Amino acid sequence: MSTTSPAAPTELEIREQLRKVPEPCGLLMRQPIDICQMGLVDEVECADGHVRVVLVLTDTSCVHYSELKRYITDVLSRLPGVRSVEVTASTTKLWTPDRKQA
């Protein structure tokens, strides 16, 4: 009996899954938008089932950051082949309105 692990997801599959994560402030303002449309996702990497996501936050002291990390981890952990998820915030970039997608 052979037990093979599912293949690690592609960057495209990861980004599609990230579109399920709402941007918290947009929800509070009743203008729902996902974190990809908002331009918060800066980098996505996946190696051997270990997914790394780097966010660019709208505010360095974002009160929703820990909840956002948890939500992203939960959503990405559902993808076949994902063994771990690491979510960090960029320390060199800050979100600007031009990152927002139409």
LOPAPA-209950 format. One record per residue: residue number from 1; y, z negated, x of N, C-alpha, C, O in turn. Coordinates in pm, 1 decimal, decimal comma. Atoms other than C-alpha are relative to their C-alpha. Layout:
// LOPAPA-209950
(NUM; (Y; Z; X); (Y; Z; X); (Y; Z; X); (Y; Z; X))
...
***
This chain:
// LOPAPA-209950
(1; (-117,7; 0,0; 84,9); (0,0; 0,0; 0,0); (123,9; 0,0; 89,4); (140,8; -87,2; 174,6))
(2; (-120,4; -12,9; -82,2); (327,9; 109,5; 150,9); (119,6; -54,4; -76,5); (139,8; -23,3; -193,9))
(3; (-122,0; 52,9; 61,7); (646,7; -77,7; 79,8); (118,4; 47,3; 82,1); (146,6; -5,4; 189,8))
(4; (-117,2; -51,0; -68,9); (949,5; 118,7; 179,3); (124,9; -50,4; -70,2); (130,0; -59,5; -192,9))
(5; (-127,0; 44,9; 56,1); (1300,5; -8,6; 132,2); (78,3; 121,2; -46,2); (67,9; 228,6; 12,9))
(6; (-83,5; -112,0; 42,9); (1541,1; 207,8; -62,9); (100,3; 36,8; 109,1); (142,7; -48,0; 187,7))
(7; (-98,9; -46,3; -97,7); (1776,9; 417,3; 147,2); (133,8; -68,5; -25,2); (168,4; -101,2; -138,7))
(8; (-133,9; 58,6; 12,8); (2117,6; 269,7; 215,8); (88,4; 96,2; -78,1); (73,4; 217,8; -66,0))
(9; (-87,9; -87,6; 78,5); (2385,2; 400,9; -20,0); (98,7; 75,7; 89,4); (131,2; 32,1; 199,8))
(10; (-101,0; -78,7; -70,5); (2630,6; 667,6; 90,0); (138,0; -59,2; -26,9); (154,6; -142,4; -116,1))
(11; (-137,5; 45,9; 23,3); (3003,9; 605,8; 117,4); (46,3; 40,1; -139,8); (115,1; -36,6; -207,1))
(12; (-38,1; -46,4; 133,2); (3050,7; 812,0; -199,2); (-58,3; -90,3; -108,9); (11,1; -125,4; -204,3))
(13; (62,9; 89,7; 98,2); (2802,5; 594,6; -392,2); (68,2; -136,4; -1,4); (85,9; -196,4; -107,4))
(14; (-68,8; 129,4; -9,0); (2977,0; 280,8; -268,5); (136,6; 8,6; -67,8); (173,9; -79,5; -145,3))
(15; (-132,7; -15,9; 61,2); (3320,4; 411,7; -367,9); (-10,2; 16,1; -152,0); (75,1; -34,2; -225,1))
(16; (20,3; -11,3; 145,0); (3186,7; 508,6; -713,0); (-22,7; -137,4; -61,5); (29,1; -166,5; -169,3))
(17; (26,3; 135,1; 49,0); (3061,7; 152,8; -756,6); (127,3; -84,6; 4,1); (149,9; -167,0; -84,5))
(18; (-125,5; 75,5; -11,5); (3396,6; 12,4; -639,7); (96,6; 33,7; -113,1); (184,6; -46,2; -145,1))
(19; (-86,1; -38,1; 113,6); (3563,9; 200,3; -926,4); (-26,6; -87,1; -123,3); (48,2; -81,2; -220,9))
(20; (30,7; 93,1; 110,0); (3402,1; -59,0; -1155,2); (76,2; -132,0; 15,0); (73,4; -216,9; -74,0))
(21; (-71,4; 125,3; -27,3); (3617,6; -332,0; -999,4); (146,5; 15,2; -42,4); (220,2; 94,9; 15,6))
(22; (-140,4; -9,5; 43,6); (3946,1; -383,7; -1186,3); (93,6; -70,0; 97,3); (57,6; -169,0; 161,0))
(23; (-103,5; 63,8; -80,8); (4263,4; -464,0; -998,4); (55,6; -115,3; -85,3); (105,9; -91,1; -195,1))
(24; (-31,9; 118,1; 81,6); (4342,7; -821,2; -1116,9); (138,7; -1,6; -63,0); (151,9; -36,0; -180,5))
(25; (-135,6; 5,3; 55,0); (4719,7; -792,1; -1160,5); (19,2; 103,0; -111,4); (89,9; 77,4; -208,9))
(26; (-5,7; -101,5; 105,2); (4681,7; -472,1; -1362,3); (-60,5; -51,0; -129,5); (-8,8; -23,9; -237,9))
(27; (62,4; 58,9; 119,7); (4449,0; -656,0; -1600,4); (94,4; -99,6; -65,8); (111,6; -99,8; -187,7))
(28; (-90,8; 101,5; 54,1); (4694,6; -941,0; -1638,4); (121,1; 62,0; -69,1); (175,8; 5,0; -163,5))
(29; (-116,1; -67,7; 57,9); (4973,0; -694,2; -1717,4); (-40,7; 99,3; -109,6); (41,8; 175,3; -160,2))
(30; (55,8; -88,5; 102,6); (4747,4; -509,1; -1964,8); (18,7; 147,4; 34,1); (40,2; 230,8; -53,8))
(31; (-3,6; -137,1; -49,1); (4761,1; -194,5; -1753,2); (-118,0; 16,9; 94,9); (-99,8; 26,4; 216,3))
(32; (119,2; -0,5; -85,7); (4400,7; -173,3; -1629,3); (-6,3; 121,7; 92,3); (19,2; 235,4; 52,3))
(33; (17,1; -101,6; -102,9); (4342,4; 20,9; -1310,0); (-105,7; -55,5; 95,6); (-111,7; -176,5; 117,3))
(34; (101,0; 52,7; -92,5); (4053,4; -0,8; -1065,0); (57,3; -8,6; 141,5); (163,0; 47,4; 170,3))
(35; (-52,7; 25,1; -134,5); (4092,5; -105,2; -701,6); (10,5; 127,8; 83,1); (91,3; 134,0; 175,8))
(36; (-10,3; -127,6; -72,4); (4033,0; 252,3; -577,5); (124,9; 75,6; -43,3); (199,0; 127,4; 40,3))
(37; (-120,1; -67,3; 50,3); (4301,2; 401,5; -801,9); (126,1; -68,7; 51,1); (226,2; -3,0; 79,9))
(38; (-116,0; 77,2; -45,6); (4538,0; 124,6; -694,2); (24,6; 20,3; 149,3); (133,1; -9,1; 199,4))
(39; (-14,6; -23,5; -143,6); (4475,8; 219,1; -330,2); (-26,6; -123,0; 84,4); (21,0; -132,6; 197,5))
(40; (29,7; 122,0; -74,0); (4343,4; -120,6; -226,3); (-113,7; 16,6; 100,2); (-121,9; -58,2; 197,6))
(41; (115,6; -19,7; -88,3); (4025,8; 14,1; -61,2); (44,7; 84,9; 118,8); (81,5; 201,3; 102,8))
(42; (-44,8; -70,1; -119,9); (4111,6; 109,9; 296,1); (-116,5; 59,6; 77,8); (-110,0; 174,7; 121,1))
(43; (116,1; -47,2; -76,6); (3773,1; 139,6; 468,5); (-128,2; -39,4; -71,1); (-136,7; -144,9; -134,0))
(44; (133,9; 27,8; 51,9); (3410,5; 160,4; 356,9); (-98,2; 46,0; 106,8); (-92,7; 160,1; 152,6))
(45; (103,4; -34,1; -97,2); (3119,6; 151,2; 599,7); (-132,5; -54,8; -50,5); (-137,2; -159,1; -115,7))
(46; (132,8; 50,3; 32,2); (2746,3; 118,0; 548,1); (-94,4; 38,1; 113,5); (-109,1; 155,7; 146,8))
(47; (96,6; -21,6; -107,6); (2492,6; 78,0; 827,3); (-120,2; -89,5; -25,3); (-107,3; -211,6; -34,3))
(48; (125,1; 73,9; 20,5); (2131,6; -24,4; 770,3); (6,4; -94,5; -120,0); (-50,8; -203,4; -116,2))
(49; (-8,0; 80,8; 120,8); (2214,7; -158,8; 423,8); (106,8; -107,3; 1,7); (121,6; -182,3; -94,8))
(50; (-108,6; 97,2; -10,3); (2504,7; -371,2; 545,1); (131,3; 72,6; -30,8); (173,5; 160,4; 44,4))
(51; (-121,9; -66,3; 44,9); (2821,3; -269,7; 358,9); (121,3; -82,2; 41,6); (123,9; -204,5; 27,4))
(52; (-125,0; 63,8; -40,6); (3167,3; -345,8; 492,4); (114,2; 70,7; -71,6); (127,3; 192,9; -64,5))
(53; (-115,1; -53,5; 72,6); (3478,9; -299,7; 279,2); (124,7; -71,2; 51,2); (129,3; -194,0; 57,8))
(54; (-127,8; 56,2; -43,3); (3832,9; -347,8; 409,8); (103,1; 34,5; -106,5); (119,6; 150,6; -143,7))
(55; (-102,0; -16,8; 102,8); (4106,4; -398,6; 152,6); (139,5; -7,8; 60,5); (161,7; -75,5; 160,9))
(56; (-141,6; 12,7; -31,2); (4479,7; -349,4; 182,1); (60,9; -65,9; -123,6); (64,6; -6,4; -231,2))
(57; (-48,4; 78,6; 113,6); (4636,3; -615,8; -38,9); (147,4; 26,6; -29,4); (223,7; 66,2; 58,8))
(58; (-139,6; -18,4; 40,1); (4961,4; -593,2; -232,3); (86,8; -115,5; 50,1); (209,0; -103,6; 58,9))
(59; (-71,1; 118,7; -47,9); (5054,3; -939,0; -101,7); (-93,7; -73,9; 95,1); (-210,2; -95,3; 61,8))
(60; (85,8; 68,3; -97,9); (4922,4; -1119,6; 206,7); (-52,5; -133,4; -52,0); (-153,6; -183,4; -2,7))
(61; (46,3; 127,2; 57,1); (4890,5; -1437,7; -0,2); (-55,4; 20,2; -141,0); (-37,5; -65,2; -227,8))
(62; (55,6; -34,0; 132,0); (4713,0; -1271,6; -295,5); (-89,9; -112,3; -52,9); (-189,8; -147,8; 9,7))
(63; (75,9; 111,1; 58,7); (4583,5; -1549,5; -521,4); (-133,9; 46,2; -57,4); (-221,1; -36,4; -84,2))
(64; (123,4; -53,8; 57,7); (4309,1; -1320,5; -655,4); (-99,5; 48,2; 105,2); (-207,1; 96,6; 70,2))
(65; (83,2; -55,2; -106,7); (4160,3; -1229,3; -316,3); (-143,2; -53,9; -1,8); (-237,5; 24,5; 9,4))
(66; (136,1; 55,5; -2,9); (3862,4; -1469,0; -328,7); (-82,3; 48,2; -119,8); (-201,3; 76,4; -106,2))
(67; (69,9; -52,3; 117,7); (3773,9; -1359,1; -683,6); (-35,3; 147,2; 19,1); (-144,3; 190,9; -17,7))
(68; (19,9; -142,3; -25,2); (3809,0; -995,7; -583,3); (-116,1; 20,7; 97,0); (-199,4; 108,9; 75,8))
(69; (110,7; -7,6; -96,2); (3576,1; -1047,2; -285,1); (-133,4; -25,6; -69,9); (-231,0; 45,7; -46,7))
(70; (122,3; 34,4; 70,8); (3316,9; -1208,7; -510,8); (-42,4; 113,1; -93,7); (-160,2; 148,3; -98,9))
(71; (27,1; -108,1; 94,3); (3341,7; -931,3; -771,9); (-52,7; 123,2; 74,9); (-151,2; 183,8; 32,8))
(72; (44,0; -115,2; -78,8); (3310,1; -656,4; -508,2); (-140,7; -22,6; 53,2); (-224,5; 67,4; 47,7))
(73; (132,8; 32,2; -51,7); (3010,0; -830,5; -352,1); (-104,8; 12,0; -109,8); (-211,3; 69,7; -87,6))
(74; (94,4; -8,0; 112,2); (2839,6; -864,1; -692,0); (-27,8; 144,8; -40,3); (-143,1; 182,4; -61,7))
(75; (14,5; -138,9; 43,8); (2902,5; -499,7; -786,6); (-77,5; 82,5; 103,5); (-165,0; 161,1; 67,4))
(76; (66,8; -79,2; -103,3); (2790,0; -355,7; -452,7); (-143,1; -46,5; 24,5); (-228,1; 33,5; 63,5))
(77; (135,8; 52,2; -19,1); (2483,8; -581,4; -431,1); (-99,3; 60,7; -97,9); (-220,1; 56,0; -74,5))
(78; (87,3; -63,8; 99,3); (2346,2; -400,3; -737,1); (-50,3; 137,1; 45,5); (-146,6; 189,9; -10,2))
(79; (42,2; -131,8; -49,0); (2318,4; -74,4; -542,3); (-131,8; -12,4; 77,1); (-147,0; -102,3; 159,8))
(80; (124,9; 1,3; -77,1); (1967,3; 1,0; -414,7); (29,3; 21,6; 148,8); (111,6; 105,5; 185,3))
(81; (-15,0; -14,8; -144,0); (1944,4; -37,8; -38,8); (106,4; -87,4; 62,5); (118,8; -90,8; 184,9))
(82; (-103,3; 89,0; -54,2); (2232,0; -285,7; -3,6); (-64,0; -134,3; 32,5); (-122,2; -199,9; -53,8))
(83; (57,5; 127,3; -45,0); (2122,6; -586,3; 200,0); (105,8; -109,3; 11,9); (76,5; -227,2; -7,8))
(84; (-109,0; 97,9; -9,8); (2460,1; -754,0; 253,7); (132,3; 71,9; -21,3); (143,0; 193,4; -4,4))
(85; (-133,9; -54,6; 24,4); (2827,1; -706,5; 170,3); (100,9; -91,6; 68,4); (96,4; -213,8; 54,7))
(86; (-109,8; 73,1; -63,4); (3128,8; -808,3; 376,0); (130,8; 62,0; -48,6); (151,7; 182,7; -36,4))
(87; (-129,8; -46,2; 48,2); (3476,4; -783,1; 224,4); (107,6; -74,3; 77,8); (110,1; -197,4; 81,2))
(88; (-109,4; 60,5; -74,9); (3782,4; -841,2; 439,5); (131,5; 66,4; -39,4); (133,4; 173,4; -100,2))
(89; (-133,2; -56,0; 23,0); (4154,6; -783,6; 412,4); (54,7; 47,3; 133,9); (36,9; -18,7; 236,3))
(90; (-60,8; -52,7; -120,8); (4336,4; -569,5; 665,3); (105,4; -98,0; 51,8); (181,6; -156,3; -25,3))
(91; (-101,2; 85,6; -61,4); (4545,2; -769,3; 907,7); (112,5; 83,2; 60,7); (208,6; 29,1; 115,4))
(92; (-101,2; -87,2; -60,6); (4745,6; -466,1; 1018,7); (74,5; 85,6; -101,8); (175,6; 147,7; -68,7))
(93; (-62,7; -84,1; 102,5); (4833,5; -292,8; 691,2); (30,0; -81,9; -123,8); (-42,7; -175,5; -157,0))
(94; (-34,2; 59,3; 128,7); (5004,9; -398,1; 371,1); (13,2; 114,1; -100,1); (61,7; 221,9; -65,9))
(95; (-4,5; -102,1; 105,0); (4980,3; -205,4; 44,5); (144,3; 43,3; -25,8); (237,0; -37,8; -26,0))
(96; (-128,5; -56,9; 41,6); (5268,4; 24,6; -44,4); (-27,6; 90,8; -119,4); (-138,7; 142,1; -132,4))
(97; (22,0; -78,7; 121,7); (5316,8; 215,2; -372,6); (-53,9; 140,6; 23,6); (-118,1; 196,5; -65,4))
(98; (50,4; -134,3; -25,1); (5236,4; 548,8; -207,3); (-151,9; 5,6; 15,8); (-209,2; 114,6; 17,2))
(99; (146,2; 3,7; -7,2); (4872,1; 435,5; -172,4); (-63,8; 19,2; -137,1); (-180,8; 56,1; -146,4))
(100; (50,7; -8,9; 137,3); (4832,3; 439,4; -551,2); (-31,3; 146,1; -33,2); (48,6; 235,9; -6,7))
(101; (41,8; -134,3; 38,4); (4640,4; 741,4; -681,7); (45,1; 29,6; -140,8); (49,2; -59,4; -225,7))
(102; (-44,8; -41,3; 134,1); (4764,0; 936,3; -981,4); (-115,1; 1,6; -97,6); (-96,2; 33,8; -214,9))
***
